[in-house]
Amino acid sequence: MSKAGPDNHKQDGEIGHKHGATSIGTLRKIYGQGFAAGYPPTDTLGEVMLNLNETSMSQLRRDYKTGHLVHKITNALH
C-alpha cells in the first residue's frame, strides 16, 4: 500500500482545484461504479476527495499525470 507523499499532496490539490466540481456520477462513467463507493453520484469530487480510498485516488492521479483526465471527463459529459 502506497502512502501519499508531498508530491501526491501537491498533485491532489491540483486535481481538486481543477476538477473539484466534477460529479461522482461523471467519474463513475470513467472508472466504474466502484469509484468513490458509498457516495451519491450527485456529490462532487471536491466534496469527497479527502475521503477517497487509495484505488480511486490512484486512478485520478494516473490520468491527471498523463494528461488524460480532462479528455476523459469531457467525453463522459457528452
Buried (B, 14 or more C-beta within 10 A) or exposed (E): EEEEEEEBEEBBEEBBEBBEEBBBBBBBBBBEEEBBEEBEBEBBBBBBBEEBEEEBBEBBBEBBEEEEBEEBBEEBEE
